[in-house]
Amino acid sequence: MSNDSSINEFLILAFTDTRELQLWQFWLFLAISLAALLGDGLIITAIVCDHHLHTPMYFFLLNLSLLDLCSISITVPKAMANSISDTRDISYAGSLCACAMDVPHLWG
C-alpha cells in the first residue's frame, strides 16, 4: 500500500482577523506598491532615455530596479489579494514562482 496523497497549497497566518484592519492593510500595501512601481519606472526611464547615464553604475541601478519591479509585481499582489478576499492559502506553484524571483538576490 503506497501513500498517494499530495499537498498542493499551504496556509499563511493573517496579520489580523478584523475586517477593517484587513482593508487598511490592503490600502497600505497598494500605496506602498504603487510608490515602488512609480519609483522603479522613473529610474528605468531616466537611465534609458539619458545617454549620460549609460555607465556601469547606472547599468547596475537599472538591473536592481528591474529586479525590484519583478519581485514587487509577484509577491505584493498575492498578499493584497489574500488580504481583501480573506483567504490564507498559497499554492506551491505560486510560492515557487516567488522563490524563483528571489533567488537571484541571494546569488549576487
PDB file as gemmi writes it, atoms N, CA and C in Angstrom:
CRYST1    1.000    1.000    1.000  90.00  90.00  90.00 P 1                      
ATOM      1  N   MET A   1       0.845  -1.158   0.000  1.00  0.00           N  
ATOM      2  CA  MET A   1       0.000   0.000   0.000  1.00  0.00           C  
ATOM      3  C   MET A   1       0.906   1.241   0.000  1.00  0.00           C  
ATOM      4  N   SER A   2       0.699   2.123  -0.965  1.00  0.00           N  
ATOM      5  CA  SER A   2       1.527   3.319  -1.072  1.00  0.00           C  
ATOM      6  C   SER A   2       0.708   4.552  -0.706  1.00  0.00           C  
ATOM      7  N   ASN A   3       1.414   5.562  -0.327  1.00  0.00           N  
ATOM      8  CA  ASN A   3       0.789   6.829   0.031  1.00  0.00           C  
ATOM      9  C   ASN A   3       0.702   7.698  -1.224  1.00  0.00           C  
ATOM     10  N   ASP A   4      -0.506   7.964  -1.716  1.00  0.00           N  
ATOM     11  CA  ASP A   4      -0.691   8.746  -2.926  1.00  0.00           C  
ATOM     12  C   ASP A   4      -1.203  10.157  -2.636  1.00  0.00           C  
ATOM     13  N   SER A   5      -1.132  10.581  -1.407  1.00  0.00           N  
ATOM     14  CA  SER A   5      -1.628  11.916  -1.083  1.00  0.00           C  
ATOM     15  C   SER A   5      -0.574  12.963  -1.443  1.00  0.00           C  
ATOM     16  N   SER A   6      -1.049  14.122  -1.799  1.00  0.00           N  
ATOM     17  CA  SER A   6      -0.136  15.223  -2.102  1.00  0.00           C  
ATOM     18  C   SER A   6      -0.743  16.519  -1.556  1.00  0.00           C  
ATOM     19  N   ILE A   7       0.131  17.438  -1.261  1.00  0.00           N  
ATOM     20  CA  ILE A   7      -0.288  18.731  -0.746  1.00  0.00           C  
ATOM     21  C   ILE A   7      -0.041  19.761  -1.843  1.00  0.00           C  
ATOM     22  N   ASN A   8      -1.075  20.507  -2.220  1.00  0.00           N  
ATOM     23  CA  ASN A   8      -0.960  21.470  -3.312  1.00  0.00           C  
ATOM     24  C   ASN A   8      -0.878  22.914  -2.845  1.00  0.00           C  
ATOM     25  N   GLU A   9      -1.102  23.164  -1.564  1.00  0.00           N  
ATOM     26  CA  GLU A   9      -1.067  24.524  -1.058  1.00  0.00           C  
ATOM     27  C   GLU A   9      -0.680  24.509   0.411  1.00  0.00           C  
ATOM     28  N   PHE A  10      -0.282  25.660   0.912  1.00  0.00           N  
ATOM     29  CA  PHE A  10      -0.010  25.786   2.342  1.00  0.00           C  
ATOM     30  C   PHE A  10      -0.684  27.041   2.853  1.00  0.00           C  
ATOM     31  N   LEU A  11      -0.869  27.102   4.147  1.00  0.00           N  
ATOM     32  CA  LEU A  11      -1.588  28.199   4.783  1.00  0.00           C  
ATOM     33  C   LEU A  11      -0.605  29.211   5.350  1.00  0.00           C  
ATOM     34  N   ILE A  12      -0.970  30.468   5.272  1.00  0.00           N  
ATOM     35  CA  ILE A  12      -0.192  31.523   5.901  1.00  0.00           C  
ATOM     36  C   ILE A  12      -1.048  32.163   6.981  1.00  0.00           C  
ATOM     37  N   LEU A  13      -0.402  32.735   7.960  1.00  0.00           N  
ATOM     38  CA  LEU A  13      -1.136  33.393   9.031  1.00  0.00           C  
ATOM     39  C   LEU A  13      -1.470  34.813   8.612  1.00  0.00           C  
ATOM     40  N   ALA A  14      -2.656  35.247   8.928  1.00  0.00           N  
ATOM     41  CA  ALA A  14      -3.076  36.610   8.604  1.00  0.00           C  
ATOM     42  C   ALA A  14      -2.504  37.580   9.628  1.00  0.00           C  
ATOM     43  N   PHE A  15      -2.368  38.845   9.240  1.00  0.00           N  
ATOM     44  CA  PHE A  15      -1.925  39.859  10.189  1.00  0.00           C  
ATOM     45  C   PHE A  15      -2.994  40.110  11.238  1.00  0.00           C  
ATOM     46  N   THR A  16      -4.240  40.056  10.801  1.00  0.00           N  
ATOM     47  CA  THR A  16      -5.340  40.328  11.722  1.00  0.00           C  
ATOM     48  C   THR A  16      -6.590  39.604  11.253  1.00  0.00           C  
ATOM     49  N   ASP A  17      -7.510  39.369  12.165  1.00  0.00           N  
ATOM     50  CA  ASP A  17      -8.790  38.767  11.810  1.00  0.00           C  
ATOM     51  C   ASP A  17      -9.901  39.802  11.682  1.00  0.00           C  
ATOM     52  N   THR A  18      -9.619  41.053  12.022  1.00  0.00           N  
ATOM     53  CA  THR A  18     -10.606  42.112  11.924  1.00  0.00           C  
ATOM     54  C   THR A  18     -10.694  42.595  10.479  1.00  0.00           C  
ATOM     55  N   ARG A  19     -11.917  42.656   9.951  1.00  0.00           N  
ATOM     56  CA  ARG A  19     -12.111  43.010   8.541  1.00  0.00           C  
ATOM     57  C   ARG A  19     -11.647  44.434   8.239  1.00  0.00           C  
ATOM     58  N   GLU A  20     -11.891  45.375   9.145  1.00  0.00           N  
ATOM     59  CA  GLU A  20     -11.479  46.748   8.912  1.00  0.00           C  
ATOM     60  C   GLU A  20      -9.959  46.868   8.816  1.00  0.00           C  
ATOM     61  N   LEU A  21      -9.248  46.149   9.666  1.00  0.00           N  
ATOM     62  CA  LEU A  21      -7.788  46.179   9.606  1.00  0.00           C  
ATOM     63  C   LEU A  21      -7.258  45.496   8.352  1.00  0.00           C  
ATOM     64  N   GLN A  22      -7.961  44.476   7.866  1.00  0.00           N  
ATOM     65  CA  GLN A  22      -7.566  43.844   6.611  1.00  0.00           C  
ATOM     66  C   GLN A  22      -7.695  44.819   5.446  1.00  0.00           C  
ATOM     67  N   LEU A  23      -8.748  45.640   5.463  1.00  0.00           N  
ATOM     68  CA  LEU A  23      -8.913  46.637   4.409  1.00  0.00           C  
ATOM     69  C   LEU A  23      -7.835  47.719   4.502  1.00  0.00           C  
ATOM     70  N   TRP A  24      -7.493  48.145   5.717  1.00  0.00           N  
ATOM     71  CA  TRP A  24      -6.402  49.102   5.885  1.00  0.00           C  
ATOM     72  C   TRP A  24      -5.088  48.511   5.388  1.00  0.00           C  
ATOM     73  N   GLN A  25      -4.865  47.241   5.661  1.00  0.00           N  
ATOM     74  CA  GLN A  25      -3.663  46.564   5.190  1.00  0.00           C  
ATOM     75  C   GLN A  25      -3.635  46.532   3.665  1.00  0.00           C  
ATOM     76  N   PHE A  26      -4.781  46.270   3.044  1.00  0.00           N  
ATOM     77  CA  PHE A  26      -4.857  46.255   1.587  1.00  0.00           C  
ATOM     78  C   PHE A  26      -4.491  47.622   1.013  1.00  0.00           C  
ATOM     79  N   TRP A  27      -5.081  48.688   1.553  1.00  0.00           N  
ATOM     80  CA  TRP A  27      -4.805  50.021   1.029  1.00  0.00           C  
ATOM     81  C   TRP A  27      -3.364  50.448   1.296  1.00  0.00           C  
ATOM     82  N   LEU A  28      -2.800  50.043   2.418  1.00  0.00           N  
ATOM     83  CA  LEU A  28      -1.409  50.351   2.716  1.00  0.00           C  
ATOM     84  C   LEU A  28      -0.478  49.637   1.735  1.00  0.00           C  
ATOM     85  N   PHE A  29      -0.719  48.343   1.500  1.00  0.00           N  
ATOM     86  CA  PHE A  29       0.092  47.597   0.527  1.00  0.00           C  
ATOM     87  C   PHE A  29      -0.052  48.181  -0.870  1.00  0.00           C  
ATOM     88  N   LEU A  30      -1.264  48.611  -1.218  1.00  0.00           N  
ATOM     89  CA  LEU A  30      -1.484  49.210  -2.529  1.00  0.00           C  
ATOM     90  C   LEU A  30      -0.688  50.509  -2.673  1.00  0.00           C  
ATOM     91  N   ALA A  31      -0.730  51.355  -1.668  1.00  0.00           N  
ATOM     92  CA  ALA A  31       0.006  52.621  -1.726  1.00  0.00           C  
ATOM     93  C   ALA A  31       1.509  52.392  -1.806  1.00  0.00           C  
ATOM     94  N   ILE A  32       2.013  51.482  -0.998  1.00  0.00           N  
ATOM     95  CA  ILE A  32       3.452  51.205  -0.999  1.00  0.00           C  
ATOM     96  C   ILE A  32       3.890  50.591  -2.323  1.00  0.00           C  
ATOM     97  N   SER A  33       3.103  49.663  -2.857  1.00  0.00           N  
ATOM     98  CA  SER A  33       3.494  49.034  -4.117  1.00  0.00           C  
ATOM     99  C   SER A  33       3.410  50.012  -5.277  1.00  0.00           C  
ATOM    100  N   LEU A  34       2.410  50.894  -5.293  1.00  0.00           N  
ATOM    101  CA  LEU A  34       2.328  51.899  -6.354  1.00  0.00           C  
ATOM    102  C   LEU A  34       3.490  52.885  -6.278  1.00  0.00           C  
ATOM    103  N   ALA A  35       3.880  53.270  -5.079  1.00  0.00           N  
ATOM    104  CA  ALA A  35       5.028  54.161  -4.924  1.00  0.00           C  
ATOM    105  C   ALA A  35       6.311  53.482  -5.406  1.00  0.00           C  
ATOM    106  N   ALA A  36       6.471  52.211  -5.076  1.00  0.00           N  
ATOM    107  CA  ALA A  36       7.661  51.483  -5.510  1.00  0.00           C  
ATOM    108  C   ALA A  36       7.661  51.295  -7.024  1.00  0.00           C  
ATOM    109  N   LEU A  37       6.501  50.984  -7.612  1.00  0.00           N  
ATOM    110  CA  LEU A  37       6.425  50.830  -9.061  1.00  0.00           C  
ATOM    111  C   LEU A  37       6.714  52.144  -9.769  1.00  0.00           C  
ATOM    112  N   LEU A  38       6.199  53.248  -9.230  1.00  0.00           N  
ATOM    113  CA  LEU A  38       6.462  54.560  -9.817  1.00  0.00           C  
ATOM    114  C   LEU A  38       7.940  54.907  -9.716  1.00  0.00           C  
ATOM    115  N   GLY A  39       8.544  54.659  -8.579  1.00  0.00           N  
ATOM    116  CA  GLY A  39       9.972  54.935  -8.401  1.00  0.00           C  
ATOM    117  C   GLY A  39      10.837  54.110  -9.322  1.00  0.00           C  
ATOM    118  N   ASP A  40      10.544  52.826  -9.427  1.00  0.00           N  
ATOM    119  CA  ASP A  40      11.307  51.963 -10.332  1.00  0.00           C  
ATOM    120  C   ASP A  40      11.124  52.386 -11.782  1.00  0.00           C  
ATOM    121  N   GLY A  41       9.900  52.747 -12.139  1.00  0.00           N  
ATOM    122  CA  GLY A  41       9.650  53.204 -13.501  1.00  0.00           C  
ATOM    123  C   GLY A  41      10.397  54.478 -13.832  1.00  0.00           C  
ATOM    124  N   LEU A  42      10.458  55.400 -12.879  1.00  0.00           N  
ATOM    125  CA  LEU A  42      11.204  56.634 -13.098  1.00  0.00           C  
ATOM    126  C   LEU A  42      12.701  56.382 -13.248  1.00  0.00           C  
ATOM    127  N   ILE A  43      13.238  55.496 -12.435  1.00  0.00           N  
ATOM    128  CA  ILE A  43      14.662  55.162 -12.534  1.00  0.00           C  
ATOM    129  C   ILE A  43      14.967  54.520 -13.880  1.00  0.00           C  
ATOM    130  N   ILE A  44      14.145  53.568 -14.292  1.00  0.00           N  
ATOM    131  CA  ILE A  44      14.361  52.887 -15.569  1.00  0.00           C  
ATOM    132  C   ILE A  44      14.251  53.876 -16.730  1.00  0.00           C  
ATOM    133  N   THR A  45      13.237  54.727 -16.698  1.00  0.00           N  
ATOM    134  CA  THR A  45      13.048  55.700 -17.775  1.00  0.00           C  
ATOM    135  C   THR A  45      14.204  56.687 -17.846  1.00  0.00           C  
ATOM    136  N   ALA A  46      14.654  57.177 -16.701  1.00  0.00           N  
ATOM    137  CA  ALA A  46      15.750  58.145 -16.695  1.00  0.00           C  
ATOM    138  C   ALA A  46      17.029  57.537 -17.242  1.00  0.00           C  
ATOM    139  N   ILE A  47      17.336  56.312 -16.857  1.00  0.00           N  
ATOM    140  CA  ILE A  47      18.579  55.683 -17.295  1.00  0.00           C  
ATOM    141  C   ILE A  47      18.525  55.341 -18.780  1.00  0.00           C  
ATOM    142  N   VAL A  48      17.377  54.883 -19.256  1.00  0.00           N  
ATOM    143  CA  VAL A  48      17.267  54.508 -20.665  1.00  0.00           C  
ATOM    144  C   VAL A  48      17.278  55.742 -21.569  1.00  0.00           C  
ATOM    145  N   CYS A  49      16.631  56.817 -21.146  1.00  0.00           N  
ATOM    146  CA  CYS A  49      16.486  57.998 -22.015  1.00  0.00           C  
ATOM    147  C   CYS A  49      17.716  58.905 -22.025  1.00  0.00           C  
ATOM    148  N   ASP A  50      18.457  58.983 -20.942  1.00  0.00           N  
ATOM    149  CA  ASP A  50      19.602  59.890 -20.869  1.00  0.00           C  
ATOM    150  C   ASP A  50      20.886  59.122 -21.189  1.00  0.00           C  
ATOM    151  N   HIS A  51      21.553  59.531 -22.259  1.00  0.00           N  
ATOM    152  CA  HIS A  51      22.764  58.821 -22.684  1.00  0.00           C  
ATOM    153  C   HIS A  51      23.954  59.084 -21.768  1.00  0.00           C  
ATOM    154  N   HIS A  52      23.886  60.125 -20.952  1.00  0.00           N  
ATOM    155  CA  HIS A  52      24.958  60.374 -19.994  1.00  0.00           C  
ATOM    156  C   HIS A  52      24.928  59.373 -18.839  1.00  0.00           C  
ATOM    157  N   LEU A  53      23.820  58.678 -18.692  1.00  0.00           N  
ATOM    158  CA  LEU A  53      23.689  57.703 -17.604  1.00  0.00           C  
ATOM    159  C   LEU A  53      23.994  56.275 -18.048  1.00  0.00           C  
ATOM    160  N   HIS A  54      24.623  56.109 -19.185  1.00  0.00           N  
ATOM    161  CA  HIS A  54      24.969  54.769 -19.664  1.00  0.00           C  
ATOM    162  C   HIS A  54      26.363  54.394 -19.181  1.00  0.00           C  
ATOM    163  N   THR A  55      26.534  54.381 -17.885  1.00  0.00           N  
ATOM    164  CA  THR A  55      27.785  53.975 -17.252  1.00  0.00           C  
ATOM    165  C   THR A  55      27.508  52.718 -16.431  1.00  0.00           C  
ATOM    166  N   PRO A  56      28.558  52.004 -16.019  1.00  0.00           N  
ATOM    167  CA  PRO A  56      28.340  50.757 -15.270  1.00  0.00           C  
ATOM    168  C   PRO A  56      27.519  50.929 -13.994  1.00  0.00           C  
ATOM    169  N   MET A  57      27.709  52.049 -13.286  1.00  0.00           N  
ATOM    170  CA  MET A  57      26.957  52.246 -12.047  1.00  0.00           C  
ATOM    171  C   MET A  57      25.457  52.332 -12.330  1.00  0.00           C  
ATOM    172  N   TYR A  58      25.081  53.070 -13.356  1.00  0.00           N  
ATOM    173  CA  TYR A  58      23.668  53.215 -13.675  1.00  0.00           C  
ATOM    174  C   TYR A  58      23.107  51.958 -14.324  1.00  0.00           C  
ATOM    175  N   PHE A  59      23.961  51.199 -15.012  1.00  0.00           N  
ATOM    176  CA  PHE A  59      23.524  49.899 -15.518  1.00  0.00           C  
ATOM    177  C   PHE A  59      23.174  48.969 -14.364  1.00  0.00           C  
ATOM    178  N   PHE A  60      23.972  49.020 -13.301  1.00  0.00           N  
ATOM    179  CA  PHE A  60      23.690  48.237 -12.096  1.00  0.00           C  
ATOM    180  C   PHE A  60      22.381  48.692 -11.453  1.00  0.00           C  
ATOM    181  N   LEU A  61      22.167  50.006 -11.355  1.00  0.00           N  
ATOM    182  CA  LEU A  61      20.916  50.522 -10.794  1.00  0.00           C  
ATOM    183  C   LEU A  61      19.715  50.136 -11.658  1.00  0.00           C  
ATOM    184  N   LEU A  62      19.894  50.113 -12.975  1.00  0.00           N  
ATOM    185  CA  LEU A  62      18.830  49.684 -13.878  1.00  0.00           C  
ATOM    186  C   LEU A  62      18.449  48.232 -13.605  1.00  0.00           C  
ATOM    187  N   ASN A  63      19.458  47.380 -13.437  1.00  0.00           N  
ATOM    188  CA  ASN A  63      19.184  45.970 -13.139  1.00  0.00           C  
ATOM    189  C   ASN A  63      18.501  45.802 -11.789  1.00  0.00           C  
ATOM    190  N   LEU A  64      18.923  46.561 -10.785  1.00  0.00           N  
ATOM    191  CA  LEU A  64      18.264  46.487  -9.480  1.00  0.00           C  
ATOM    192  C   LEU A  64      16.809  46.937  -9.564  1.00  0.00           C  
ATOM    193  N   SER A  65      16.559  47.979 -10.332  1.00  0.00           N  
ATOM    194  CA  SER A  65      15.179  48.458 -10.492  1.00  0.00           C  
ATOM    195  C   SER A  65      14.320  47.423 -11.207  1.00  0.00           C  
ATOM    196  N   LEU A  66      14.879  46.764 -12.203  1.00  0.00           N  
ATOM    197  CA  LEU A  66      14.124  45.718 -12.904  1.00  0.00           C  
ATOM    198  C   LEU A  66      13.822  44.535 -11.983  1.00  0.00           C  
ATOM    199  N   LEU A  67      14.804  44.132 -11.172  1.00  0.00           N  
ATOM    200  CA  LEU A  67      14.570  43.043 -10.218  1.00  0.00           C  
ATOM    201  C   LEU A  67      13.521  43.428  -9.182  1.00  0.00           C  
ATOM    202  N   ASP A  68      13.592  44.648  -8.696  1.00  0.00           N  
ATOM    203  CA  ASP A  68      12.612  45.130  -7.725  1.00  0.00           C  
ATOM    204  C   ASP A  68      11.227  45.182  -8.351  1.00  0.00           C  
ATOM    205  N   LEU A  69      11.146  45.635  -9.577  1.00  0.00           N  
ATOM    206  CA  LEU A  69       9.871  45.690 -10.294  1.00  0.00           C  
ATOM    207  C   LEU A  69       9.259  44.296 -10.442  1.00  0.00           C  
ATOM    208  N   CYS A  70      10.106  43.320 -10.776  1.00  0.00           N  
ATOM    209  CA  CYS A  70       9.603  41.948 -10.941  1.00  0.00           C  
ATOM    210  C   CYS A  70       9.169  41.341  -9.613  1.00  0.00           C  
ATOM    211  N   SER A  71       9.949  41.541  -8.566  1.00  0.00           N  
ATOM    212  CA  SER A  71       9.582  40.928  -7.283  1.00  0.00           C  
ATOM    213  C   SER A  71       8.351  41.591  -6.674  1.00  0.00           C  
ATOM    214  N   ILE A  72       8.200  42.901  -6.846  1.00  0.00           N  
ATOM    215  CA  ILE A  72       7.017  43.581  -6.325  1.00  0.00           C  
ATOM    216  C   ILE A  72       5.770  43.141  -7.070  1.00  0.00           C  
ATOM    217  N   SER A  73       5.886  42.940  -8.366  1.00  0.00           N  
ATOM    218  CA  SER A  73       4.698  42.590  -9.156  1.00  0.00           C  
ATOM    219  C   SER A  73       4.265  41.141  -8.957  1.00  0.00           C  
ATOM    220  N   ILE A  74       5.040  40.357  -8.234  1.00  0.00           N  
ATOM    221  CA  ILE A  74       4.648  38.964  -7.974  1.00  0.00           C  
ATOM    222  C   ILE A  74       4.141  38.788  -6.549  1.00  0.00           C  
ATOM    223  N   THR A  75       4.887  39.262  -5.578  1.00  0.00           N  
ATOM    224  CA  THR A  75       4.551  38.945  -4.189  1.00  0.00           C  
ATOM    225  C   THR A  75       3.496  39.857  -3.585  1.00  0.00           C  
ATOM    226  N   VAL A  76       3.569  41.148  -3.851  1.00  0.00           N  
ATOM    227  CA  VAL A  76       2.644  42.091  -3.216  1.00  0.00           C  
ATOM    228  C   VAL A  76       1.198  41.901  -3.687  1.00  0.00           C  
ATOM    229  N   PRO A  77       0.924  41.714  -4.993  1.00  0.00           N  
ATOM    230  CA  PRO A  77      -0.478  41.484  -5.374  1.00  0.00           C  
ATOM    231  C   PRO A  77      -1.089  40.234  -4.738  1.00  0.00           C  
ATOM    232  N   LYS A  78      -0.293  39.198  -4.527  1.00  0.00           N  
ATOM    233  CA  LYS A  78      -0.814  37.999  -3.860  1.00  0.00           C  
ATOM    234  C   LYS A  78      -1.150  38.291  -2.409  1.00  0.00           C  
ATOM    235  N   ALA A  79      -0.309  39.056  -1.736  1.00  0.00           N  
ATOM    236  CA  ALA A  79      -0.602  39.432  -0.353  1.00  0.00           C  
ATOM    237  C   ALA A  79      -1.836  40.318  -0.285  1.00  0.00           C  
ATOM    238  N   MET A  80      -1.981  41.220  -1.257  1.00  0.00           N  
ATOM    239  CA  MET A  80      -3.156  42.088  -1.287  1.00  0.00           C  
ATOM    240  C   MET A  80      -4.418  41.289  -1.570  1.00  0.00           C  
ATOM    241  N   ALA A  81      -4.330  40.332  -2.484  1.00  0.00           N  
ATOM    242  CA  ALA A  81      -5.499  39.503  -2.791  1.00  0.00           C  
ATOM    243  C   ALA A  81      -5.893  38.657  -1.593  1.00  0.00           C  
ATOM    244  N   ASN A  82      -4.921  38.136  -0.870  1.00  0.00           N  
ATOM    245  CA  ASN A  82      -5.232  37.365   0.336  1.00  0.00           C  
ATOM    246  C   ASN A  82      -5.865  38.251   1.397  1.00  0.00           C  
ATOM    247  N   SER A  83      -5.425  39.488   1.491  1.00  0.00           N  
ATOM    248  CA  SER A  83      -5.972  40.402   2.486  1.00  0.00           C  
ATOM    249  C   SER A  83      -7.418  40.769   2.176  1.00  0.00           C  
ATOM    250  N   ILE A  84      -7.716  41.033   0.925  1.00  0.00           N  
ATOM    251  CA  ILE A  84      -9.047  41.514   0.570  1.00  0.00           C  
ATOM    252  C   ILE A  84     -10.053  40.367   0.440  1.00  0.00           C  
ATOM    253  N   SER A  85      -9.585  39.184   0.060  1.00  0.00           N  
ATOM    254  CA  SER A  85     -10.521  38.073  -0.137  1.00  0.00           C  
ATOM    255  C   SER A  85     -10.644  37.178   1.082  1.00  0.00           C  
ATOM    256  N   ASP A  86      -9.883  37.476   2.136  1.00  0.00           N  
ATOM    257  CA  ASP A  86      -9.944  36.724   3.383  1.00  0.00           C  
ATOM    258  C   ASP A  86      -9.584  35.247   3.187  1.00  0.00           C  
ATOM    259  N   THR A  87      -8.627  34.981   2.310  1.00  0.00           N  
ATOM    260  CA  THR A  87      -8.099  33.632   2.146  1.00  0.00           C  
ATOM    261  C   THR A  87      -6.703  33.585   2.742  1.00  0.00           C  
ATOM    262  N   ARG A  88      -6.268  32.396   3.076  1.00  0.00           N  
ATOM    263  CA  ARG A  88      -4.960  32.254   3.708  1.00  0.00           C  
ATOM    264  C   ARG A  88      -4.119  31.168   3.054  1.00  0.00           C  
ATOM    265  N   ASP A  89      -4.456  30.773   1.848  1.00  0.00           N  
ATOM    266  CA  ASP A  89      -3.691  29.711   1.228  1.00  0.00           C  
ATOM    267  C   ASP A  89      -2.909  30.241   0.029  1.00  0.00           C  
ATOM    268  N   ILE A  90      -1.735  29.673  -0.154  1.00  0.00           N  
ATOM    269  CA  ILE A  90      -0.880  29.974  -1.293  1.00  0.00           C  
ATOM    270  C   ILE A  90      -0.509  28.638  -1.924  1.00  0.00           C  
ATOM    271  N   SER A  91      -0.646  28.552  -3.237  1.00  0.00           N  
ATOM    272  CA  SER A  91      -0.303  27.302  -3.912  1.00  0.00           C  
ATOM    273  C   SER A  91       1.214  27.135  -3.949  1.00  0.00           C  
ATOM    274  N   TYR A  92       1.664  25.901  -4.023  1.00  0.00           N  
ATOM    275  CA  TYR A  92       3.095  25.657  -4.111  1.00  0.00           C  
ATOM    276  C   TYR A  92       3.664  26.218  -5.408  1.00  0.00           C  
ATOM    277  N   ALA A  93       2.890  26.152  -6.497  1.00  0.00           N  
ATOM    278  CA  ALA A  93       3.359  26.707  -7.762  1.00  0.00           C  
ATOM    279  C   ALA A  93       3.571  28.210  -7.640  1.00  0.00           C  
ATOM    280  N   GLY A  94       2.661  28.903  -6.969  1.00  0.00           N  
ATOM    281  CA  GLY A  94       2.816  30.337  -6.762  1.00  0.00           C  
ATOM    282  C   GLY A  94       3.999  30.671  -5.884  1.00  0.00           C  
ATOM    283  N   SER A  95       4.233  29.868  -4.865  1.00  0.00           N  
ATOM    284  CA  SER A  95       5.369  30.145  -3.980  1.00  0.00           C  
ATOM    285  C   SER A  95       6.687  29.827  -4.673  1.00  0.00           C  
ATOM    286  N   LEU A  96       6.706  28.840  -5.551  1.00  0.00           N  
ATOM    287  CA  LEU A  96       7.921  28.535  -6.291  1.00  0.00           C  
ATOM    288  C   LEU A  96       8.257  29.660  -7.258  1.00  0.00           C  
ATOM    289  N   CYS A  97       7.237  30.255  -7.855  1.00  0.00           N  
ATOM    290  CA  CYS A  97       7.460  31.391  -8.748  1.00  0.00           C  
ATOM    291  C   CYS A  97       8.042  32.558  -7.966  1.00  0.00           C  
ATOM    292  N   ALA A  98       7.516  32.824  -6.786  1.00  0.00           N  
ATOM    293  CA  ALA A  98       8.036  33.916  -5.956  1.00  0.00           C  
ATOM    294  C   ALA A  98       9.458  33.605  -5.505  1.00  0.00           C  
ATOM    295  N   CYS A  99       9.741  32.356  -5.157  1.00  0.00           N  
ATOM    296  CA  CYS A  99      11.097  31.986  -4.754  1.00  0.00           C  
ATOM    297  C   CYS A  99      12.067  32.089  -5.922  1.00  0.00           C  
ATOM    298  N   ALA A 100      11.626  31.743  -7.121  1.00  0.00           N  
ATOM    299  CA  ALA A 100      12.477  31.849  -8.291  1.00  0.00           C  
ATOM    300  C   ALA A 100      12.857  33.288  -8.565  1.00  0.00           C  
ATOM    301  N   MET A 101      11.965  34.231  -8.240  1.00  0.00           N  
ATOM    302  CA  MET A 101      12.295  35.639  -8.434  1.00  0.00           C  
ATOM    303  C   MET A 101      13.261  36.138  -7.362  1.00  0.00           C  
ATOM    304  N   ASP A 102      13.272  35.521  -6.189  1.00  0.00           N  
ATOM    305  CA  ASP A 102      14.136  35.968  -5.107  1.00  0.00           C  
ATOM    306  C   ASP A 102      15.510  35.313  -5.116  1.00  0.00           C  
ATOM    307  N   VAL A 103      15.682  34.218  -5.836  1.00  0.00           N  
ATOM    308  CA  VAL A 103      16.950  33.507  -5.852  1.00  0.00           C  
ATOM    309  C   VAL A 103      18.083  34.364  -6.426  1.00  0.00           C  
ATOM    310  N   PRO A 104      17.884  35.152  -7.502  1.00  0.00           N  
ATOM    311  CA  PRO A 104      18.992  35.977  -7.979  1.00  0.00           C  
ATOM    312  C   PRO A 104      19.513  36.966  -6.941  1.00  0.00           C  
ATOM    313  N   HIS A 105      18.665  37.411  -6.007  1.00  0.00           N  
ATOM    314  CA  HIS A 105      19.117  38.301  -4.952  1.00  0.00           C  
ATOM    315  C   HIS A 105      20.109  37.577  -4.042  1.00  0.00           C  
ATOM    316  N   LEU A 106      19.929  36.280  -3.845  1.00  0.00           N  
ATOM    317  CA  LEU A 106      20.824  35.521  -2.977  1.00  0.00           C  
ATOM    318  C   LEU A 106      22.150  35.220  -3.643  1.00  0.00           C  
ATOM    319  N   TRP A 107      22.159  35.107  -4.974  1.00  0.00           N  
ATOM    320  CA  TRP A 107      23.386  34.735  -5.691  1.00  0.00           C  
ATOM    321  C   TRP A 107      24.342  35.891  -5.909  1.00  0.00           C  
ATOM    322  N   GLY A 108      23.853  37.074  -5.829  1.00  0.00           N  
ATOM    323  CA  GLY A 108      24.808  38.122  -6.133  1.00  0.00           C  
ATOM    324  C   GLY A 108      24.248  39.434  -5.922  1.00  0.00           C  
TER     325      GLY A 108                                                      
END                                                                             
